[in-house]
Amino acid sequence: MQDSTRKPRKPELLSPAGSLEAFFAAMEKGADAVYAGLTEFSARAKARNFTLSRMERIIAYAHSLHRKVYVTLNTLVKEQELPRVVEVLAALSGMGADGVILQDMGVFRLMREHFPELPAHASTQMTIHNSLGVKQLETLGFSRVVLARELHLDEIRSIARNTTMDLECFIHGALCFSYSGQCYFSSFLGGHSGNRGRCAQPCRRLYRYRGKEGYYFSTNDFSSIDLLPELIDAGVTSFKIEGRMKSAEYVACVVGAYRMVLDAPAGRREEAV
């Protein structure tokens, strides 16, 4: 594989915005961009999310501050829902969304054929975990890929060396017990599909095994604040904070902490941490 030269640059700090309050918290604390979902086709259906009219207003507000808004249309889409997807994409194009995060390749085809001005971002739900997967998306016309959360730093470096595509990495928040985009636990246990935005998070429950109770499937949240220099050197384009179900207070604290470290001079990042 050809080694693509990627010069390290200051990455984008990308915050969740699961509510209007969280959006304003992210803006106030210095997020470069937010990702937010609509009331339909969002993988976080239980978040408060946004109507199209409200999404238009937050995009306009973010643009007035020279920030960006990426909209999540990252569920799988049923055949009868495709006409509505076209309507939503047309609205997002008209309001100047900075990118659409998607999982369903049918949605991607609609975007390429009818709304090529909308940048397509491959969701972590697509389970992109190697350089060939990234190359395939690049060939198809995606502008950014959200890498699988379970990747090791060395794997991220290897992928970055072999593409010029924007790479987005989760740096803070919850982890899934399964591979990104491949968990059917909620579907099997209660009929609530994570790929339709309705994950009931059975992995967070208390279970009994051989007479002992424990949270056997519940992974700890992760923080990469100590790894920021290595991730910057690897060529990661965007640092993503998980948490569209989190409160505005949580968003403010986490975004503020990472903003402080990213803005610190290279020799003083350890002190900032």
VMD Tcl script that draws the C-alpha trace (Angstrom):
set ca {
  {0.00 0.00 0.00}
  {1.15 3.50 -0.79}
  {2.06 5.63 2.22}
  {-0.02 8.81 2.17}
  {1.80 11.72 3.75}
  {-0.33 13.29 6.46}
  {1.08 16.32 8.19}
  {-0.09 16.49 11.81}
  {-2.40 19.44 12.35}
  {-4.52 20.61 15.23}
  {-7.59 18.38 15.15}
  {-11.18 19.43 15.35}
  {-12.84 19.02 18.76}
  {-16.24 17.46 18.08}
  {-18.91 17.50 20.79}
  {-22.23 15.70 21.16}
  {-25.38 17.82 21.15}
  {-28.29 15.66 22.21}
  {-30.29 18.67 23.38}
  {-30.42 22.42 22.84}
  {-28.80 22.96 26.24}
  {-25.94 20.60 25.37}
  {-25.47 22.41 22.05}
  {-25.04 25.78 23.74}
  {-22.74 24.23 26.36}
  {-20.53 22.86 23.59}
  {-20.42 26.22 21.84}
  {-19.58 28.08 25.04}
  {-16.78 25.69 26.00}
  {-15.06 25.87 22.64}
  {-16.11 22.87 20.55}
  {-15.14 23.33 16.90}
  {-18.14 21.32 15.79}
  {-21.09 19.35 17.15}
  {-22.93 16.29 15.93}
  {-26.68 16.22 16.46}
  {-29.61 14.06 15.48}
  {-33.09 14.69 14.18}
  {-36.25 13.26 15.66}
  {-36.06 10.54 13.00}
  {-33.27 8.34 11.58}
  {-30.99 8.96 14.57}
  {-29.10 6.16 16.32}
  {-29.90 7.86 19.63}
  {-33.68 7.91 19.41}
  {-33.96 8.44 23.18}
  {-31.99 11.68 23.06}
  {-34.09 14.84 22.86}
  {-32.82 15.51 19.33}
  {-34.03 18.26 16.99}
  {-36.82 19.01 14.56}
  {-35.78 20.19 11.12}
  {-36.73 23.78 11.93}
  {-34.68 23.77 15.12}
  {-31.77 22.08 13.35}
  {-31.79 24.91 10.82}
  {-31.53 27.44 13.63}
  {-28.65 25.73 15.42}
  {-26.74 25.36 12.13}
  {-27.18 29.07 11.48}
  {-26.02 29.90 15.01}
  {-22.98 27.62 14.76}
  {-22.03 29.10 11.39}
  {-22.21 32.60 12.85}
  {-19.43 31.48 15.22}
  {-17.52 29.75 12.40}
  {-18.32 26.33 13.89}
  {-19.78 23.27 12.18}
  {-22.78 20.97 12.64}
  {-22.82 17.37 11.45}
  {-26.23 15.70 11.32}
  {-26.66 12.04 12.22}
  {-28.82 9.99 9.85}
  {-27.12 6.86 11.07}
  {-29.84 4.24 11.40}
  {-30.66 1.55 8.89}
  {-33.55 2.69 6.71}
  {-36.55 0.64 5.58}
  {-37.79 0.66 1.99}
  {-40.95 2.61 2.79}
  {-38.91 5.26 4.59}
  {-36.78 6.22 1.58}
  {-39.12 9.00 0.33}
  {-38.93 10.65 3.75}
  {-35.14 10.35 3.73}
  {-35.09 12.28 0.44}
  {-37.17 15.05 2.04}
  {-34.84 15.21 5.04}
  {-31.71 15.30 2.87}
  {-33.21 18.08 0.75}
  {-33.89 20.10 3.90}
  {-30.37 19.52 5.25}
  {-28.87 20.57 1.94}
  {-30.91 23.75 1.96}
  {-29.86 24.71 5.48}
  {-26.16 24.10 4.80}
  {-25.40 21.13 7.03}
  {-21.64 20.57 7.19}
  {-21.89 16.80 6.88}
  {-24.25 13.85 7.22}
  {-23.17 10.89 9.35}
  {-24.70 7.74 7.91}
  {-24.71 3.97 8.16}
  {-27.07 2.86 5.40}
  {-25.51 2.62 1.93}
  {-28.91 3.35 0.41}
  {-28.86 6.74 2.11}
  {-25.36 7.30 0.74}
  {-26.52 6.53 -2.80}
  {-29.38 9.01 -2.46}
  {-26.91 11.65 -1.31}
  {-24.44 11.04 -4.15}
  {-27.16 11.06 -6.83}
  {-29.32 13.93 -5.63}
  {-27.39 15.92 -3.01}
  {-23.69 15.65 -3.91}
  {-22.97 18.91 -2.10}
  {-23.62 17.20 1.26}
  {-20.38 15.69 2.67}
  {-20.87 12.03 3.60}
  {-19.36 10.80 6.86}
  {-19.24 7.05 7.49}
  {-20.64 6.32 10.95}
  {-18.86 4.12 13.47}
  {-21.90 1.87 12.93}
  {-20.28 0.84 9.63}
  {-17.53 -0.99 11.57}
  {-14.62 0.48 9.62}
  {-11.57 -1.01 11.31}
  {-8.83 -1.32 8.68}
  {-7.15 0.65 5.90}
  {-8.84 -1.27 3.08}
  {-12.27 -0.42 4.45}
  {-11.28 3.23 4.56}
  {-9.90 3.05 1.01}
  {-13.17 1.57 -0.25}
  {-15.19 4.39 1.30}
  {-12.76 6.94 -0.12}
  {-13.22 5.43 -3.59}
  {-17.01 5.60 -3.22}
  {-16.92 9.29 -2.34}
  {-17.11 9.53 1.44}
  {-15.23 12.53 2.82}
  {-14.76 11.26 6.38}
  {-14.85 8.01 8.32}
  {-15.57 7.55 12.00}
  {-13.23 4.73 12.95}
  {-14.40 1.83 15.11}
  {-14.01 2.64 18.80}
  {-12.15 -0.56 19.64}
  {-9.10 0.20 17.47}
  {-5.63 0.27 19.00}
  {-3.43 3.35 18.53}
  {-1.07 1.39 16.26}
  {-4.01 0.42 14.03}
  {-5.09 4.06 13.79}
  {-1.55 5.05 12.79}
  {-1.46 2.38 10.10}
  {-4.82 3.46 8.66}
  {-3.78 7.13 8.67}
  {-0.59 6.34 6.75}
  {-2.61 4.84 3.93}
  {-5.26 7.48 3.29}
  {-5.72 11.20 2.88}
  {-9.35 10.90 3.98}
  {-10.51 12.70 7.13}
  {-10.33 10.35 10.12}
  {-12.58 10.87 13.11}
  {-11.84 9.03 16.37}
  {-13.78 8.75 19.59}
  {-11.59 10.03 22.41}
  {-13.95 10.01 25.40}
  {-17.12 8.32 26.60}
  {-18.92 5.01 26.58}
  {-17.71 1.84 24.88}
  {-19.87 -0.88 23.38}
  {-19.31 -4.45 24.59}
  {-19.51 -5.61 20.97}
  {-17.76 -4.47 17.81}
  {-18.95 -1.06 16.64}
  {-22.21 -1.44 14.73}
  {-22.42 -5.21 15.22}
  {-24.27 -5.60 18.53}
  {-27.65 -7.35 18.46}
  {-27.95 -7.88 22.23}
  {-30.80 -5.40 22.58}
  {-32.62 -6.87 19.57}
  {-32.42 -10.43 20.90}
  {-33.29 -9.57 24.48}
  {-36.10 -7.09 24.02}
  {-36.71 -6.47 20.34}
  {-35.15 -3.00 20.40}
  {-32.63 -2.62 17.60}
  {-29.51 -0.56 18.13}
  {-29.26 -0.15 14.36}
  {-32.64 1.56 14.45}
  {-31.65 3.87 17.28}
  {-33.53 2.01 20.01}
  {-30.79 0.21 21.94}
  {-32.08 -0.62 25.43}
  {-28.48 -1.12 26.66}
  {-28.97 -4.55 28.25}
  {-25.17 -4.65 28.65}
  {-25.52 -2.10 31.46}
  {-27.74 -4.35 33.57}
  {-26.92 -6.45 36.60}
  {-26.60 -10.18 35.83}
  {-26.15 -13.30 37.93}
  {-23.46 -15.82 36.91}
  {-22.66 -18.91 38.95}
  {-24.36 -17.43 41.96}
  {-22.58 -14.07 41.77}
  {-24.08 -10.80 40.64}
  {-22.13 -8.34 38.54}
  {-22.12 -5.96 35.61}
  {-20.36 -8.49 33.42}
  {-21.07 -6.82 30.06}
  {-20.77 -3.19 31.14}
  {-17.48 -1.69 29.98}
  {-15.95 1.29 31.70}
  {-16.03 4.64 29.94}
  {-12.72 5.60 28.39}
  {-10.67 8.78 28.29}
  {-7.88 9.49 25.81}
  {-6.80 12.81 27.25}
  {-3.31 11.41 27.94}
  {-3.04 10.12 24.36}
  {-3.84 13.36 22.54}
  {-0.24 14.02 21.39}
  {0.04 10.51 19.91}
  {-3.34 10.82 18.18}
  {-2.38 14.21 16.76}
  {0.92 12.80 15.47}
  {-0.98 9.88 13.93}
  {-2.92 12.34 11.77}
  {-6.41 12.09 13.28}
  {-8.58 14.87 11.85}
  {-11.35 15.05 14.42}
  {-11.52 14.17 18.12}
  {-15.03 12.99 18.95}
  {-16.62 12.97 22.39}
  {-19.38 10.40 22.89}
  {-22.52 11.44 24.74}
  {-25.70 12.55 22.97}
  {-27.59 11.13 25.95}
  {-25.52 13.17 28.40}
  {-26.50 16.36 30.20}
  {-25.37 19.85 29.25}
  {-23.28 19.94 32.43}
  {-21.41 16.80 31.37}
  {-20.81 18.21 27.90}
  {-19.51 21.48 29.33}
  {-17.06 19.73 31.67}
  {-15.66 17.30 29.10}
  {-15.43 19.76 26.21}
  {-13.81 22.34 28.48}
  {-11.19 19.86 29.68}
  {-10.20 18.71 26.19}
  {-10.24 22.28 24.87}
  {-7.79 23.30 27.59}
  {-5.39 20.48 26.75}
  {-5.60 20.96 22.98}
  {-4.95 24.70 23.29}
  {-2.00 24.28 25.64}
  {1.48 24.66 24.09}
  {2.92 21.28 23.10}
  {5.42 21.35 25.96}
  {2.76 22.12 28.56}
  {0.02 19.64 27.68}
  {0.98 17.35 30.55}
  {0.61 20.26 32.94}
  {-2.79 21.10 31.44}
  {-3.97 17.52 32.02}
}
mol new
graphics top color blue
foreach p $ca { graphics top sphere $p radius 0.5 }
foreach p [lrange $ca 0 end-1] q [lrange $ca 1 end] { graphics top cylinder $p $q radius 0.2 }
display resetview
